Amino acid sequence: MTPLPQPLPATHRPAFFAGEVLHADDLADVAAVERSLRWLHNRVLHGWGIGLGLAAVGARGAKSVSVGEGYAIDAAGRDLVLEQAVTLAVPPVAAGPDGRPADYLLVIAYTEDDAATVELRDGACATLGAVRRRDDPTVAWRVPQAVRDGLDLVLGAAQVAGCALAGPLVTAGVRRALGAIPSPHVATGTDDTVWTAWAPDGVPAGVMATVDTSGGGFGDTPSYQVAIQGEREAIASSSDRFVIDGHPHVARAGMLSFDVVVPLPEGVINPGTSNVLEVNPPGRDALAWVNGGLHWKVQWIGVEAA
């Protein structure tokens, strides 16, 4: 059974009736239910990572770094919306315990309710309470061992010495993108295969070959494309030349192999000139030529959707 990384939200939905006396908890519950369902949607269907912006910049020797506005989702499905760019001071440390520059990670994280900025308002009968709670995310420095995977989203890595950056803030390879499109699995090959006669109606009409693609590591039938490498002009003698050619296509595609079929229709090249060449002339053993003197090979590419 797959464990749940976060508890599922309550499935109840607040309902109201005419004349009902509403309490603060009733209205707060409306927002809580909608928010928890949105967070569930985010974490199940979108995952977590940086979705937009949040560019982090810091030059060597700088005593502060800047983070541009942007959007991310953490592993709990919570939205992290940084509405305005922020500037954050570099940790005021001279060096690490070993005297070398200290390692820090710049992160963005959800601000829990007890640390959020709230707007208070007077109520009736000398009451006072929160009416707005800002969901500004927290941008902070963390030592690597204190980073909570999926909850502290890394924006950059830095080394600090003398209360300044010992080198530029590193962002490549440390940031996780939200909803990254998975790459398809691609494999290619060139097969020096054995050709046989293709006779769909019992009459030879071309050549075909079975290509082994088991080395491509496909987990399902990919989309194949093929091309034929090799010569097209057959030279029996200095005065006896002709062309063997056709348009290949894929048949019987599978996860481990496919058939490539090359119909060989009759025709001519350069008609009405002194350099007329017959294409796939009858009476010629095209099969022997493609397996022998023309050295036909199958070049293929298979693309399996991720």
N, C-alpha and C positions, 0 to 999 in steps of 0.2 A: 504494500500500500504506500502511495506517495504521501509523505508527511506534509502538513499544511504549514508554510513558513509564517503565516499570520492567521489569527482566528477569523472565521467568517463573520460578517456583520449580522446583526439581528434582522430578521425578515419581517418584523411588524411594520406597519405603516400608520402613522397618526391619522385619525379621522375626527371630524368636528361636526357639530350639529347646531342648528339655530338656537340661540339663547344660552349656549354653553358659556360658562365662566372659564376663560383661558388663564392658565398659569404660565409663568416664565418657562417652566420645564417643558410644557407642551410645545411651545414655539421653538425652543432650543432643540427638542427632539426631532422636529421636522428637518432642521438643517443637519443634524447629526446623521439621520438615516440617509439622506441624499448624499452627504459627503462620504459616508462609509461605503455606499454602493459604488460611487465613482472611484474610490480608491481600489475597491475590488476589481472593477473593470480595468483600471490602469495596470495593476500588477499581473492580472491573468492574461490580458490580451496584448499588452504593450511591453511588459518587462520594466527594467529600470536603466537609467543612464541619462546622458545629456541630449536633449532634443533640439535645442536652438540656442545659439549664442553662447554666453558665459565665457567669452574669450578672456584668458588670463595673461597678463603681460608684466614682466619685471626684468630689467636689465642688470647686468653684472654691476655690483657696487651700489645698487639702489637700496634705499631703506624702506621702501614701500612697493606694493604691487597693486595693480588695478584689475578689476573683474567687470566685464561689460554685462549689460542686461541680458537675460535669457531665461530658458525654461528647462527643467529637468523633472524626472520622476524618480523617487527612491524605491527601494525594494518593498516597502510597505504600500506602494501605490500612491503615496502622497505627492501632491503637486508642489514643486519648488519654483516659484515665479519671482525672479529678481527684476523688479520694475525699473530700477535705475542702477547705473554703474556705481561701484563702490571702490574705495581705496583702503587698503589694509596695511598697517605697519608690519615690517619684518620683525620676527621674534627678537627681543632684545637679549641675545645670548652672544657670548664672545666666541665660543667654540664648543665642540662636543666633549664628552668625558675623556676621549683619547687625545685631545688637542687638535684634532682635525675639524673641518667644517661639520656642523651638525645638520642632520637630515630632517627635513620637514615636508609635509604634504599640505597643500592648500586645498580645502574641501568646502563643499556647500552641503548643508543639512537642514532638515526640517526643524523649525523652532517649536519646541513643546509649549503647550498652553501656559504652563506656570512661568515661562520665560518670555512670553509674547508681550508686545506692547498693546495695552488695552485703553479704551476710552471710557471714562466713567461719567455717569449722569445721576443727578439727584432724582429720586422717586418720591412718591407720596408718603406722608407720615414719617418724614426724616429718614427715608431709606436712601441707599446709595448702591449702585451696581454697575457692572460692565455692560456697555451697549455695542461696542465694537472691539474686535480682537484682530490685530493685524497678523497676517500669515507670511510676513517677510521671512525668507529663509536666513539661516545663519551662515556667514562666510567666515572661516576661521582656519588657523594653522593647527595641525595635529602632528605629533610624532608618529612615525609609521606604525608602531605597535599599538597605538590607541585608535587607529582608524577602524570603524565598524563597517565591514563589507556590505555594500548595498544601501547603507544608511548615511554614511559620509561619502559623498560622491567626489572623487578626486578631480580637481581642476588643473593641478600642476604640481611639480616636485621641485624642491629647492634645497640648496646647501647654504647654510648661514655661518658666517664668521665675522667677528667684529661688529655685530648688530647690522650687518648688511648682507646682500646676496653675494656669495662667493663666485657665482656664475649666473648666467641667465636662467630665468624660470623655465623649466622643461615641461612642455605639454604633450609632445608627441609620444605615443605609446603608453601614456598613463591615464588617459581619459577614456571612459566607456560611452559609446554612442547609444542613444535610445533608438530602438526599433531598427537597428541596422539590417539592411536587406541581405539575407544570406546569399552567398555566392553559389552559383551552380557548379556541379562537378563536371569537369571537362577532361577528356582523354583523347589522344590521337595515336595514329599508327600508320605505318606503310607496310603492306603485306605483299610479299612475293608469292602469290598464291597460285594454285592450279586451276585453270579454267576448264569448264565443261560446256557442252552444247546446250543452248537454251532453245527448247522446242515446245512452246506453249500449246500448239495444236498438233503435235506429233511431227511437225515439219521444222527443221532447224531454222531459226530466225535470228540467232545471235549467240552470244556467249554469256556465261554466268560463273560466279564463284562464291564460295562461302568464306566469309571473313571471320576469324576468331577474335573476339574483343574481350575475352575473359580477363586479360591482363589490365583492362581499364578500370576494374574495381567498381563497376556500376552496381547500384542496389536496386535499380529498376530499369526498364527499357528506356534508353536515352533517345534523343532525336539525332539521327545520323545524317551526315552529308559526305559525299564521296567524289573523288576525282580519279581519273586514270592517268598514271604516269607511264611513259614509254613512247616509242616511235609509232607513227601512223602510216608512213609510207613504206610499203613492202617492195623490196628490190630483188626480183628473181634474177634479172640480168640487166645489162646496160640498156637494153631495149624493151625490157619487160618490167614495168613498174605500175603499181596500183596502190590504192589507199584502203585501209581497213579502219573504220571509225564508227562511232555511234554515241548516243547520249546515255550515260549510265544512270540508273536509279536503284533505290534500295527496296528490297522485298524481304518479307519474313523477318522483320527486325525483332530482335530479342535482347535480353540483358547480357547474354554471353556471345552472341554472334548475329550476323545478318547476311543476307544474300545480296550481291550486287549483280544486276542484270544490265547487259549492254546490247540492245537491239542493233542489228547491222543491216539497215535498209540499203537497197541498191541505188546508185546515182552516178553522177559525173561531176568533175571539177574542170573549169575552164572550157566549157563546150564551145565549138566553133573556132578553136585556136589550134596551134600546132602542139600545144602542151596539154592535151586532154588526158585526164587521169580518171580511170574508172574507180568508183567507190563501192567497196564490197561486191566485186563482180562475182556472178555465179560460177561455180566450177573451181573456185579457189578454196583451199582448205584454210579458212580464216582461223579455226581453232588451233591448228598447228602453228600458224604464224604468231598468234597472241601468246602462246605458250613458249614459243621459240625465238625467232628472229626479232620480234618487236619488243620483247621483254616487258610486257604489260604488268604493272603493279597497281594495287589499290591503295590510294591515300585517303584516309578517313578521319573524321572528327565526330565524337559523340558528346552531346551536351545533356546532362541529366539535371532537371530542375531541382533546386534545393527544397 
